Amino acid sequence: MSDVANGSVYSADGTVKGSAGVVHMLEIIPNSAIGTVILRDGGSAGTQRWKAQTGAIDEESRVITFHPGLSFGTDIYVDVTDCTVSVLFT
């Protein structure tokens, strides 16, 4: 694995990394409605590894840090509903 972290921003579902990896940090920015962020290992129907519910637009953004990191064996997939999420990963 690389020592250089990568970052991506998502407002819709998508593959963060198409191979095994580690999520180190998320920033969740609420939208106009209550939403969710789900991290999956194995694509859109893969194993749910982490889930959070977001507040509505009046809630501040949240930063979540995983120590030493949340590992994914197949790939890293993010399922995003009514929010924007920034993912820092290796």
Residue, then its C-alpha position, 0 to 999 in steps of 0.5 A: m500500500s502507498d504511504v500517500a493518502n488520496g482524497s475524493v468528494y462524493s455527493a452520489d454513490g460511487t467506488v472510492k477505490g477499486s481495490a483493497g484499501v484503508v479509510h482514514m478520515l471522512e468529512i460529512i457535509p449535511n444537505s437539506a434533509i436528513g441523510t446517510v453515509i454507508l461505507r461498503d466492502g465489495g461494491s454497492a451490494g457489499t458488506q456494510r463496514w460503517k454507517a452514519q446518519t447526518g442531520a439537516i442543513d442546519e447541522e455543522s459538518r462532521v469529521i470522523t477519524f479512524h485510528p489506525g484506519l478502517s480496512f477494506g479487503t476488496d474495494i471501498y464503496v460509498d453509499v451517499t444519501d442527502c449529503t456530501v462526503s469527503v473521503l481520505f484513503t490509502 
